[in-house]
């Protein structure tokens, strides 16, 4: 009646939905719930009326809905929303975090923003950010218009032009809590005495194969043996459910008896592929949700114990999960990137380490260090199997804990099964290739090394926070000084970190020779700037600024933030065992192996890493290991002689290239040549690295 266009753009509901509604209402009534309806009113108004009456009676209310219009009813003391789709409870804080306004401001927020889905006009031209800003400053729609003269520019114009629409929108979005009188509403008559209302529709659940709900009813012994017997054909007694898959059987284990029946049947010497599902990748903050295992290529199992969503069925208890995992690790366990799983499991079981048999990722790396090593890539390349994608299983912004058990079973059991298949395949390949040395390398070196890395990662390395904080102040001061110098030399202020703005200053304002151009403008990369060193004094300052800024943004500030995340001020990196063809470790999150040392400032960052009291950090390195290998395999007489007589190999190269007089000063060039040529460096790369001409590089 307020606006004929209100909700006029909504399409008719699909016939499949309208056909199901009578069944849904019938089930609701059978279960003992009450349904309310009144012609001429919206469901939201009925909900608002119930909320008002409940608050008057002193009841607390949880509204199960993902309809944002109901946010205006939230009252932390009495009323919260439960979003059944995203499995989240929305209180005042959650409302503010999501929309930038309080529940008390939500009506005015919608009045400004409007709602295209319902044809609510709002204030044309003002979006989410604008609405938030106005309400933060003025509090209410009335107050915004009371201070309209203070609001400047286009925002004021939009508000004035849409004043009528804004207030009409307010009428449209405001819920009316007066559909019926609270005296008419008897809450006692809505009280449910039954513990689980699904019991009343048990036969319907069996008929429509609602197996997840049936399993819960059976696990809680809430139905008679006669009822269970009648449903056996439909739900397999509710203890294990076979998730459909043409290649193998995936079984969901939610009953302790069934879980240990499976584990007790496994031969003690059996290989068991194992994988975990977690709420995230951080073993210090995230938690285990469930685990999967597999002992043959025909079937795999998933054991959930920490899934959390509205209507989640009964799961294995945490204590039973611990007992099951302890038993699993008495077998010969293999995993894929098992170090990740061990972090979570050892923490969960409160043990330092667990025995493992092998890691299929390490076998894949030993066979072909250049190949992609992820489980899905290996499955596609070697088994011609397309794995279920994580993004297709877990909704954006959610964790594995919110995945329904049947979907989780399909995803997780596949991980264990593919791990098992790959492990068997790699062993077969190695035997066919008569590569016993690689099997020995795996079992004697790489697999035992996992527990060492696990310990190193868990322990972390201590950082001198006070040193870093002082260094941060020093570096910021250096950046300020350099910034002032650059502004003076440029004759204008600009964003030095903006490639576009820097390009304009260098090549238009200062008129420097233009180098290469990109799609977005002038290139100002290091190579371009280095070629302009002699053209203007600003270039040297810019190169210095970039070096210092990189230290500040990439190392000092992030390291300080990570060190302050725990009381011990220790940084926990992840070591990658399979990241290089040579076997050299790399590290990530954060990368602690690329801390710069070429400049005094860069080298100073390393001083922040310290040993505990009464201890020392020591550095141990092979002496010229790559060049010794080169000498051994090439039998080059100069190289062999240098190593046999303990000579400085880089100095010897410098003598050959530049003569005795220049050798000492050119030793670093010789070092670059030695290692560069060893790893396939050509003359162009050599010229770029040493800052010399290609002609000089060719001569070298």
C-alpha positions as CSV (number, residue, x, y, z in Angstrom):
1,X,0.0,0.0,0.0
2,X,2.9,2.4,0.7
3,X,4.5,1.8,-2.8
4,X,3.0,-0.3,-5.6
5,X,6.5,-1.1,-6.9
6,X,7.5,-2.8,-3.7
7,X,8.7,-6.3,-4.5
8,X,7.0,-6.0,-7.9
9,X,10.2,-7.2,-9.6
10,X,10.3,-10.5,-7.8
11,X,9.8,-13.6,-10.0
12,X,7.3,-16.2,-9.1
13,X,8.7,-19.0,-7.0
14,X,9.8,-22.1,-8.9
15,X,7.0,-24.8,-9.1
16,X,9.3,-27.3,-7.4
17,X,9.3,-25.1,-4.3
18,X,5.6,-24.5,-4.1
19,X,5.0,-28.3,-4.5
20,X,7.2,-28.9,-1.5
21,X,5.8,-26.2,0.8
22,X,2.6,-28.2,1.9
23,X,4.9,-31.2,2.7
24,X,7.2,-29.0,4.7
25,X,4.3,-27.4,6.6
26,X,2.8,-30.9,7.3
27,X,6.1,-32.1,8.7
28,X,6.5,-28.9,10.9
29,X,3.0,-29.6,12.3
30,X,3.7,-33.3,12.8
31,X,7.0,-32.5,14.6
32,X,5.1,-30.4,17.1
33,X,6.1,-27.0,15.9
34,X,3.5,-24.3,15.4
35,X,3.2,-22.3,12.2
36,X,1.7,-18.8,12.1
37,X,0.3,-16.9,9.1
38,X,-1.9,-13.9,8.6
39,X,-3.2,-12.5,5.3
40,X,-1.9,-9.0,4.4
41,X,1.2,-9.2,6.5
42,X,4.7,-10.2,5.8
43,X,6.4,-13.1,7.6
44,X,9.0,-10.7,8.9
45,X,6.2,-8.6,10.6
46,X,4.9,-11.8,12.3
47,X,8.5,-12.6,13.5
48,X,8.9,-9.0,14.8
49,X,5.6,-9.3,16.7
50,X,6.7,-12.6,18.3
51,X,10.0,-11.1,19.3
52,X,8.3,-8.1,20.9
53,X,5.9,-10.4,22.9
54,X,8.8,-12.7,23.9
55,X,10.8,-9.8,25.2
56,X,7.9,-8.5,27.2
57,X,7.6,-12.0,28.8
58,X,11.4,-12.1,29.5
59,X,12.2,-14.8,27.0
60,X,15.5,-14.8,25.0
61,X,15.0,-15.2,21.2
62,X,17.0,-16.9,18.5
63,X,15.7,-16.1,15.0
64,X,16.9,-18.8,12.4
65,X,17.2,-16.8,9.2
66,X,19.7,-15.3,6.8
67,X,17.4,-12.4,5.9
68,X,19.3,-9.2,6.6
69,X,16.0,-7.3,7.2
70,X,15.8,-9.0,10.6
71,X,19.0,-7.4,11.8
72,X,16.9,-4.5,13.1
73,X,15.5,-6.9,15.7
74,X,18.9,-7.8,17.2
75,X,19.3,-7.0,20.8
76,X,22.4,-8.6,22.4
77,X,20.6,-9.2,25.7
78,X,17.5,-10.8,24.2
79,X,17.6,-11.4,20.5
80,X,20.2,-12.9,18.1
81,X,20.0,-14.2,14.5
82,X,21.2,-17.6,13.5
83,X,22.3,-17.8,9.8
84,X,21.6,-21.5,9.0
85,X,23.3,-21.2,5.6
86,X,26.6,-19.8,6.9
87,X,26.3,-21.4,10.3
88,X,26.9,-18.2,12.2
89,X,25.3,-16.5,15.2
90,X,24.8,-12.8,14.5
91,X,24.8,-10.4,17.5
92,X,25.3,-6.7,17.7
93,X,29.0,-6.9,17.2
94,X,28.7,-9.3,14.1
95,X,26.1,-6.9,12.6
96,X,28.4,-3.9,13.0
97,X,31.4,-5.9,11.6
98,X,29.4,-6.8,8.5
99,X,27.4,-3.7,7.8
100,X,29.3,-0.9,9.6
101,X,26.1,0.1,11.6
102,X,24.4,-1.1,14.8
103,X,21.1,-3.0,14.7
104,X,19.5,0.2,16.1
105,X,20.7,2.1,12.9
106,X,19.8,-0.7,10.5
107,X,16.4,0.7,9.4
108,X,18.0,4.0,8.6
109,X,20.9,2.2,6.9
110,X,18.5,0.4,4.6
111,X,16.5,3.6,4.1
112,X,19.6,5.2,2.6
113,X,21.0,2.2,0.8
114,X,17.8,0.8,-0.6
115,X,17.3,-2.7,-1.8
116,X,17.1,-3.5,-5.5
117,X,15.8,-7.0,-4.9
118,X,12.7,-5.6,-3.3
119,X,12.4,-2.3,-5.3
120,X,13.2,-0.2,-2.2
121,X,14.6,3.0,-3.8
122,X,16.8,4.5,-1.0
123,X,18.9,7.5,-1.7
124,X,20.0,7.3,-5.4
125,X,23.8,7.4,-5.8
126,X,24.7,6.7,-2.1
127,X,26.1,3.2,-1.6
128,X,27.2,1.1,1.4
129,X,30.3,3.1,2.2
130,X,28.4,6.4,2.0
131,X,25.5,5.2,4.1
132,X,28.0,3.9,6.8
133,X,29.8,7.2,6.8
134,X,26.7,9.3,7.2
135,X,25.3,7.2,10.0
136,X,28.6,7.1,11.8
137,X,28.7,10.9,11.8
138,X,25.0,11.8,12.4
139,X,23.5,8.6,13.9
140,X,20.1,8.6,12.4
141,X,18.3,9.5,9.1
142,X,16.4,12.3,10.9
143,X,19.6,13.8,12.2
144,X,21.2,13.6,8.8
145,X,18.4,15.7,7.3
146,X,18.5,18.0,10.4
147,X,22.1,18.8,9.5
148,X,21.8,18.7,5.7
149,X,23.5,22.2,5.5
150,X,26.7,20.8,7.0
151,X,26.9,18.1,4.3
152,X,28.7,19.3,1.3
153,X,28.9,18.6,-2.4
154,X,27.3,15.8,-4.3
155,X,26.3,13.9,-1.2
156,X,24.1,16.8,-0.1
157,X,22.5,17.1,-3.5
158,X,21.7,13.4,-3.6
159,X,20.2,13.5,-0.1
160,X,18.0,16.5,-1.0
161,X,16.8,15.0,-4.3
162,X,15.9,11.7,-2.6
163,X,14.5,12.9,0.7
164,X,11.0,11.6,-0.1
165,X,12.3,8.3,-1.4
166,X,14.5,7.9,1.7
167,X,11.5,8.3,4.1
168,X,9.3,6.1,2.0
169,X,12.1,3.5,2.0
170,X,12.1,3.8,5.8
171,X,8.4,2.9,5.9
172,X,9.0,-0.1,3.6
173,X,11.9,-1.6,5.5
174,X,10.5,-1.0,9.0
175,X,9.1,-4.2,10.5
176,X,5.7,-3.8,12.3
177,X,5.5,-5.7,15.6
178,X,1.7,-5.4,15.9
179,X,0.3,-8.2,13.8
180,X,-1.6,-9.5,16.8
181,X,-1.9,-8.6,20.5
182,X,0.6,-10.1,22.9
183,X,-2.3,-10.9,25.2
184,X,-3.6,-13.2,22.5
185,X,-0.3,-15.1,22.2
186,X,0.2,-18.0,24.7
187,X,3.8,-19.0,24.7
188,X,3.1,-22.0,27.0
189,X,1.0,-23.6,24.2
190,X,4.1,-23.5,22.0
191,X,6.3,-25.4,24.4
192,X,7.6,-28.7,23.1
193,X,8.0,-31.6,25.5
194,X,9.5,-34.0,23.0
195,X,13.3,-34.3,23.2
196,X,13.7,-34.7,19.4
197,X,10.8,-33.7,17.2
198,X,12.2,-35.7,14.2
199,X,10.9,-38.8,15.9
200,X,7.3,-37.8,15.0
201,X,8.2,-37.9,11.3
202,X,10.5,-40.9,11.4
203,X,8.5,-42.8,8.7
204,X,8.7,-39.8,6.4
205,X,12.4,-39.5,6.9
206,X,12.8,-43.2,6.0
207,X,10.5,-42.8,3.0
208,X,12.5,-39.8,1.6
209,X,15.9,-41.3,2.6
210,X,16.9,-38.5,5.0
211,X,19.9,-40.6,6.1
212,X,21.9,-37.9,7.9
213,X,19.0,-37.2,10.4
214,X,18.2,-41.0,10.7
215,X,21.8,-41.7,11.7
216,X,21.6,-39.2,14.5
217,X,18.3,-40.7,15.8
218,X,19.8,-44.2,15.7
219,X,23.1,-43.1,17.4
220,X,21.1,-41.5,20.3
221,X,19.0,-44.7,20.6
222,X,15.9,-42.5,20.2
223,X,13.9,-45.1,18.1
224,X,12.8,-48.6,18.9
225,X,14.6,-51.7,17.5
226,X,11.5,-52.5,15.4
227,X,11.6,-49.1,13.8
228,X,15.3,-49.5,13.1
229,X,14.8,-52.9,11.5
230,X,12.2,-51.4,9.2
231,X,14.7,-48.8,8.1
232,X,17.8,-51.0,7.7
233,X,17.5,-51.2,3.9
234,X,17.4,-47.4,3.7
235,X,20.1,-46.4,6.1
236,X,22.4,-49.4,6.7
237,X,21.6,-49.2,10.4
238,X,22.7,-45.6,10.6
239,X,26.3,-46.5,11.6
240,X,28.3,-46.2,8.3
241,X,27.1,-44.7,5.2
242,X,28.5,-45.4,1.8
243,X,29.1,-42.2,-0.1
244,X,28.5,-42.9,-3.8
245,X,31.6,-43.3,-6.0
246,X,32.0,-45.5,-9.0
247,X,35.7,-46.2,-8.3
248,X,35.7,-47.0,-4.6
249,X,33.5,-47.1,-1.5
250,X,33.8,-44.1,0.8
251,X,32.5,-44.9,4.3
252,X,31.5,-42.4,6.9
253,X,32.2,-43.6,10.5
254,X,30.2,-41.9,13.2
255,X,29.8,-44.7,15.6
256,X,32.6,-45.8,18.0
257,X,31.8,-49.5,17.7
258,X,31.9,-49.4,13.9
259,X,35.2,-47.4,13.9
260,X,37.1,-49.7,16.2
261,X,35.6,-52.8,14.4
262,X,37.3,-51.5,11.2
263,X,40.6,-50.7,12.9
264,X,40.7,-54.0,14.8
265,X,40.4,-55.9,11.5
266,X,43.5,-54.3,10.0
267,X,46.7,-56.4,9.9
268,X,49.4,-55.1,12.2
269,X,51.9,-54.9,9.3
270,X,49.5,-53.2,6.9
271,X,50.2,-49.9,5.1
272,X,47.6,-47.3,6.1
273,X,47.2,-44.0,4.2
274,X,46.2,-41.2,6.5
275,X,45.0,-37.6,6.0
276,X,43.6,-34.9,8.2
277,X,40.9,-32.2,7.7
278,X,41.4,-29.0,9.6
279,X,39.8,-25.6,10.1
280,X,42.8,-23.9,8.5
281,X,46.6,-24.2,7.7
282,X,48.0,-22.8,11.0
283,X,48.6,-25.7,13.4
284,X,49.0,-23.3,16.3
285,X,45.6,-21.6,15.9
286,X,43.5,-24.0,13.8
287,X,42.0,-27.3,14.8
288,X,41.4,-30.8,13.6
289,X,37.9,-31.5,12.2
290,X,38.3,-35.1,11.2
291,X,40.6,-37.7,9.6
292,X,40.5,-40.2,6.8
293,X,42.3,-43.5,6.3
294,X,42.6,-46.2,3.7
295,X,44.2,-49.7,3.7
296,X,43.4,-50.9,0.1
297,X,42.2,-49.5,-3.2
298,X,38.6,-50.5,-2.7
299,X,37.4,-48.4,0.2
300,X,38.4,-45.5,2.3
301,X,36.9,-44.1,5.6
302,X,36.2,-40.6,7.0
303,X,35.9,-40.0,10.8
304,X,34.4,-36.7,11.7
305,X,34.5,-35.3,15.3
306,X,34.5,-31.5,15.1
307,X,32.1,-30.5,12.4
308,X,29.8,-27.7,13.5
309,X,26.7,-26.6,11.7
310,X,22.9,-26.4,12.3
311,X,21.6,-29.9,12.3
312,X,24.9,-31.7,12.3
313,X,24.5,-35.4,13.1
314,X,26.1,-37.3,15.9
315,X,29.9,-37.6,15.5
316,X,32.8,-39.5,17.1
317,X,33.8,-38.0,20.4
318,X,37.2,-36.3,20.7
319,X,38.4,-38.9,23.2
320,X,37.4,-41.7,20.8
321,X,39.1,-39.8,17.9
322,X,42.3,-39.6,20.0
323,X,42.2,-43.3,20.8
324,X,41.6,-44.2,17.1
325,X,44.5,-42.0,16.0
326,X,46.9,-43.6,18.5
327,X,45.9,-47.0,17.1
328,X,46.4,-45.9,13.5
329,X,49.9,-44.8,14.3
330,X,50.8,-48.4,15.4
331,X,50.4,-49.4,11.8
332,X,52.8,-48.4,8.9
333,X,51.4,-44.9,8.2
334,X,51.9,-43.1,4.9
335,X,50.7,-39.6,4.0
336,X,51.1,-36.9,1.4
337,X,52.9,-33.9,2.8
338,X,52.5,-35.7,6.1
339,X,54.5,-33.1,8.1
340,X,51.4,-30.9,7.9
341,X,49.2,-33.7,9.3
342,X,51.7,-34.5,12.0
343,X,51.7,-30.9,13.3
344,X,48.0,-31.2,14.0
345,X,47.9,-34.8,15.3
346,X,50.9,-34.5,17.6
347,X,49.4,-31.3,19.1
348,X,46.0,-33.0,19.4
349,X,47.5,-36.1,21.1
350,X,49.9,-34.0,23.1
351,X,53.0,-36.0,22.0
352,X,56.3,-34.8,20.5
353,X,56.4,-37.2,17.5
354,X,54.8,-40.2,15.9
355,X,56.3,-43.0,13.8
356,X,55.6,-42.9,10.0
357,X,56.4,-45.3,7.2
358,X,56.7,-42.9,4.2
359,X,55.4,-39.8,2.4
360,X,54.1,-40.1,-1.2
361,X,55.1,-36.5,-1.9
362,X,58.7,-37.2,-1.1
363,X,58.7,-40.3,-3.3
364,X,57.2,-38.3,-6.2
365,X,60.0,-35.7,-5.6
366,X,62.8,-38.2,-5.6
367,X,61.5,-39.8,-8.8
368,X,61.1,-36.4,-10.6
369,X,62.2,-33.3,-8.7
370,X,60.8,-31.1,-11.5
371,X,57.2,-32.4,-11.4
372,X,54.2,-30.8,-9.7
373,X,53.8,-32.5,-6.3
374,X,50.3,-31.6,-5.1
375,X,48.0,-34.5,-4.7
376,X,45.5,-33.4,-7.3
377,X,48.2,-32.7,-9.9
378,X,49.8,-36.1,-9.4
379,X,46.4,-37.9,-9.4
380,X,45.6,-36.3,-12.8
381,X,49.0,-36.9,-14.3
382,X,49.6,-40.4,-13.1
383,X,46.1,-41.9,-12.3
384,X,44.0,-39.9,-14.8
385,X,41.8,-39.0,-11.8
386,X,40.1,-35.6,-11.3
387,X,40.0,-35.0,-7.6
388,X,37.2,-33.1,-5.8
389,X,38.3,-29.4,-5.5
390,X,38.5,-27.8,-2.1
391,X,36.7,-24.7,-3.4
392,X,33.8,-26.9,-4.5
393,X,33.5,-28.5,-1.0
394,X,34.1,-25.6,1.3
395,X,32.1,-22.4,0.8
396,X,34.0,-19.1,0.6
397,X,34.7,-17.6,4.0
398,X,33.9,-20.9,5.8
399,X,36.1,-23.8,7.1
400,X,35.9,-27.5,6.7
401,X,34.0,-27.7,10.0
402,X,30.9,-26.3,8.3
403,X,31.0,-28.9,5.5
404,X,28.1,-31.5,5.8
405,X,29.3,-34.9,6.7
406,X,28.4,-36.7,3.5
407,X,30.3,-34.1,1.4
408,X,33.2,-34.2,3.8
409,X,33.3,-37.9,3.6
410,X,33.6,-37.9,-0.2
411,X,36.3,-35.2,-0.2
412,X,38.4,-36.5,2.7
413,X,38.3,-40.2,1.9
414,X,39.4,-39.5,-1.6
415,X,42.6,-37.8,-0.2
416,X,43.5,-41.0,1.7
417,X,42.7,-43.3,-1.2
418,X,44.8,-41.3,-3.7
419,X,47.6,-41.2,-1.3
420,X,47.5,-44.9,-0.9
421,X,47.4,-45.5,-4.7
422,X,50.3,-43.1,-5.4
423,X,52.4,-44.7,-2.7
424,X,51.9,-48.1,-4.2
425,X,52.5,-46.7,-7.7
426,X,55.8,-45.0,-6.7
427,X,57.1,-48.1,-5.0
428,X,56.4,-50.1,-8.1
429,X,58.1,-47.5,-10.3
430,X,61.2,-47.5,-8.2
431,X,61.4,-51.2,-8.2
432,X,61.0,-51.4,-12.0
433,X,63.7,-48.7,-12.4
434,X,66.0,-50.7,-10.0
435,X,66.2,-47.5,-8.0
436,X,66.9,-49.1,-4.7
437,X,69.2,-46.2,-3.8
438,X,66.2,-43.8,-3.9
439,X,64.1,-46.0,-1.7
440,X,67.1,-46.1,0.7
441,X,67.4,-42.3,0.4
442,X,63.7,-42.0,1.4
443,X,63.8,-44.3,4.3
444,X,67.3,-43.5,5.7
445,X,67.4,-39.7,5.1
446,X,64.2,-37.9,4.0
447,X,61.6,-39.7,6.1
448,X,63.5,-39.5,9.4
449,X,64.3,-35.9,8.6
450,X,60.5,-35.0,8.7
451,X,60.5,-35.3,12.5
452,X,63.6,-33.0,12.7
453,X,61.8,-30.4,10.6
454,X,58.7,-30.8,12.6
455,X,60.6,-30.0,15.8
456,X,62.4,-27.1,14.2
457,X,59.2,-25.5,13.0
458,X,57.4,-26.0,16.3
459,X,60.3,-24.6,18.2
460,X,60.8,-21.6,15.9
461,X,63.6,-19.0,16.1
462,X,63.8,-16.3,18.7
463,X,63.8,-12.6,17.6
464,X,65.2,-9.7,19.5
465,X,62.1,-7.5,19.4
466,X,63.7,-4.5,21.1
467,X,66.5,-4.6,18.5
468,X,64.0,-4.7,15.6
469,X,61.9,-1.9,17.1
470,X,65.0,0.4,17.3
471,X,66.0,-0.7,13.8
472,X,62.5,0.1,12.5
473,X,62.8,3.7,13.9
474,X,66.2,4.0,12.2
475,X,65.0,2.8,8.9
476,X,61.9,5.0,9.0
477,X,64.2,8.0,9.6
478,X,66.3,7.0,6.6
479,X,63.3,6.7,4.4
480,X,62.1,10.2,5.5
481,X,65.5,11.7,4.7
482,X,65.6,10.0,1.3
483,X,62.0,11.1,0.5
484,X,62.9,14.7,1.2
485,X,66.0,14.5,-1.0
486,X,64.0,12.9,-3.8
487,X,61.3,15.6,-3.6
488,X,63.9,18.3,-3.7
489,X,65.6,16.8,-6.7
490,X,62.3,16.2,-8.5
491,X,61.0,19.7,-7.7
492,X,57.7,18.3,-6.7
493,X,56.1,15.8,-4.2
494,X,54.6,12.6,-5.4
495,X,54.1,8.9,-4.4
496,X,57.6,7.4,-4.8
497,X,56.1,3.9,-4.6
498,X,53.8,4.6,-7.6
499,X,55.4,3.4,-10.8
500,X,53.0,5.6,-12.8
501,X,53.7,8.8,-10.8
502,X,57.5,8.1,-10.8
503,X,57.4,7.6,-14.5
504,X,55.8,10.9,-15.1
505,X,58.3,12.7,-12.9
506,X,61.4,11.1,-14.5
507,X,60.4,11.1,-18.1
508,X,58.1,14.1,-18.4
509,X,58.9,16.5,-15.5
510,X,62.7,15.9,-15.6
511,X,62.9,14.9,-19.2
512,X,65.1,11.9,-18.8
513,X,65.6,9.5,-21.7
514,X,62.6,7.1,-22.0
515,X,63.5,3.4,-21.7
516,X,61.0,0.6,-22.2
517,X,57.3,1.2,-21.8
518,X,54.6,-1.1,-20.4
519,X,50.8,-1.2,-21.1
520,X,50.2,1.0,-18.1
521,X,53.0,3.6,-18.8
522,X,56.7,4.0,-18.3
523,X,58.8,1.2,-16.9
524,X,60.8,2.2,-13.8
525,X,62.2,-1.2,-12.9
526,X,65.7,-1.6,-11.5
527,X,67.3,-2.2,-14.9
528,X,65.8,1.0,-16.3
529,X,66.9,3.1,-13.3
530,X,70.4,1.6,-13.3
531,X,70.8,2.6,-16.9
532,X,70.0,6.3,-15.9
533,X,72.5,6.6,-13.0
534,X,74.7,9.1,-14.8
535,X,71.8,11.1,-16.2
536,X,70.5,12.7,-12.9
537,X,71.4,12.5,-9.2
538,X,67.8,11.6,-8.3
539,X,68.4,8.0,-9.7
540,X,70.9,7.1,-7.0
541,X,68.5,8.3,-4.3
542,X,65.6,6.3,-5.8
543,X,67.6,3.1,-6.0
544,X,68.7,3.6,-2.4
545,X,65.1,4.4,-1.3
546,X,63.8,1.2,-3.0
547,X,66.4,-0.9,-1.2
548,X,65.6,0.6,2.2
549,X,61.8,0.5,1.6
550,X,62.0,-3.2,0.6
551,X,63.9,-4.0,3.8
552,X,61.2,-2.0,5.8
553,X,58.1,-3.5,4.1
554,X,59.3,-7.0,3.3
555,X,61.4,-7.9,6.3
556,X,61.5,-5.5,9.3
557,X,57.8,-4.7,9.8
558,X,56.5,-8.2,9.0
559,X,59.1,-9.9,11.2
560,X,58.3,-7.6,14.1
561,X,54.6,-8.4,13.7
562,X,55.2,-12.2,13.6
563,X,57.6,-12.0,16.6
564,X,54.9,-10.1,18.6
565,X,52.3,-12.8,18.0
566,X,53.6,-14.9,21.0
567,X,55.1,-14.2,24.3
568,X,58.4,-16.0,23.5
569,X,58.9,-13.7,20.4
570,X,59.6,-16.8,18.3
571,X,59.0,-16.9,14.5
572,X,57.7,-20.2,13.1
573,X,58.5,-20.8,9.5
574,X,57.6,-23.8,7.3
575,X,60.6,-25.7,5.8
576,X,60.0,-27.1,2.3
577,X,61.7,-30.4,1.9
578,X,60.8,-30.9,-1.7
579,X,61.3,-27.4,-3.1
580,X,64.5,-27.8,-5.0
581,X,66.0,-30.5,-7.2
582,X,69.3,-30.5,-5.2
583,X,67.7,-31.2,-1.9
584,X,68.4,-27.8,-0.4
585,X,65.7,-26.7,2.0
586,X,63.6,-23.7,1.4
587,X,61.3,-21.9,3.8
588,X,58.0,-20.1,3.5
589,X,55.4,-18.2,5.7
590,X,57.8,-16.4,6.2
591,X,60.8,-17.1,4.0
592,X,63.7,-16.8,6.4
593,X,66.3,-17.9,3.9
594,X,66.3,-14.8,1.7
595,X,67.2,-12.2,4.3
596,X,69.6,-9.8,2.3
597,X,73.2,-9.5,3.3
598,X,74.7,-7.5,0.4
599,X,74.3,-4.1,2.2
600,X,75.1,-3.1,5.8
601,X,71.4,-2.4,6.4
602,X,70.4,-5.8,5.0
603,X,73.0,-7.6,7.0
604,X,71.8,-5.8,10.1
605,X,68.4,-7.6,9.9
606,X,70.1,-10.9,10.6
607,X,71.3,-9.5,14.0
608,X,67.7,-9.7,15.1
609,X,67.8,-13.5,15.2
610,X,69.2,-14.6,18.5
611,X,69.9,-17.7,20.5
612,X,68.5,-18.3,24.0
613,X,70.4,-17.2,27.1
614,X,73.7,-19.0,27.5
615,X,73.6,-20.3,23.9
616,X,75.1,-19.3,20.6
617,X,74.0,-19.4,17.0
618,X,76.5,-21.1,14.7
619,X,76.7,-21.2,10.9
620,X,77.8,-24.4,9.2
621,X,78.2,-24.7,5.5
622,X,79.9,-27.0,3.0
623,X,83.0,-25.5,1.5
624,X,82.4,-25.0,-2.2
625,X,80.4,-28.2,-2.5
626,X,79.1,-27.5,-6.0
627,X,82.5,-26.6,-7.4
628,X,84.1,-29.7,-5.7
629,X,81.5,-31.8,-7.5
630,X,82.2,-30.0,-10.8
631,X,85.9,-30.7,-10.3
632,X,85.2,-34.4,-9.5
633,X,83.0,-35.0,-12.5
634,X,84.9,-32.8,-15.0
635,X,88.4,-33.7,-13.8
636,X,89.4,-30.2,-14.9
637,X,93.1,-30.0,-14.0
638,X,93.0,-26.3,-12.8
639,X,90.0,-27.0,-10.6
640,X,91.3,-30.3,-9.2
641,X,94.7,-28.7,-8.5
642,X,93.1,-25.8,-6.6
643,X,91.1,-28.0,-4.3
644,X,93.9,-30.5,-3.8
645,X,96.2,-27.7,-2.6
646,X,93.5,-25.9,-0.6
647,X,93.6,-22.8,-2.8
648,X,91.0,-20.0,-3.0
649,X,89.1,-21.2,-6.1
650,X,87.5,-17.9,-6.8
651,X,90.9,-16.1,-6.6
652,X,92.3,-18.7,-9.0
653,X,89.6,-18.0,-11.5
654,X,90.2,-14.2,-11.1
655,X,93.9,-14.7,-11.8
656,X,93.1,-16.6,-15.0
657,X,90.5,-14.0,-16.1
658,X,92.1,-10.8,-15.1
659,X,95.8,-11.5,-14.2
660,X,97.6,-11.4,-10.9
661,X,97.4,-7.6,-10.3
662,X,93.6,-7.3,-10.6
663,X,92.7,-10.7,-9.2
664,X,92.1,-9.6,-5.6
665,X,89.8,-6.7,-6.5
666,X,87.9,-8.9,-9.1
667,X,87.4,-12.0,-6.8
668,X,83.6,-11.3,-6.5
669,X,83.3,-11.2,-10.2
670,X,85.1,-14.5,-10.5
671,X,82.8,-16.0,-7.8
672,X,79.7,-14.9,-9.9
673,X,81.3,-16.5,-13.0
674,X,82.1,-19.7,-11.2
675,X,78.6,-20.3,-9.9
676,X,76.8,-18.7,-12.7
677,X,78.4,-20.8,-15.4
678,X,77.9,-23.9,-13.3
679,X,74.1,-23.3,-13.3
680,X,73.9,-22.3,-16.9
681,X,74.2,-18.5,-16.9
682,X,74.7,-17.0,-20.3
683,X,76.5,-13.8,-21.3
684,X,73.4,-11.6,-21.1
685,X,72.6,-12.7,-17.5
686,X,76.2,-12.3,-16.6
687,X,76.4,-8.8,-18.0
688,X,73.2,-7.8,-16.1
689,X,74.4,-9.4,-12.8
690,X,77.8,-7.8,-12.9
691,X,76.7,-4.5,-14.5
692,X,79.1,-4.8,-17.4
693,X,78.7,-4.8,-21.2
694,X,77.7,-7.9,-23.1
695,X,81.0,-7.6,-24.9
696,X,82.9,-7.8,-21.6
697,X,80.6,-10.7,-20.4
698,X,81.3,-12.6,-23.7
699,X,85.0,-12.2,-23.2
700,X,84.8,-13.6,-19.7
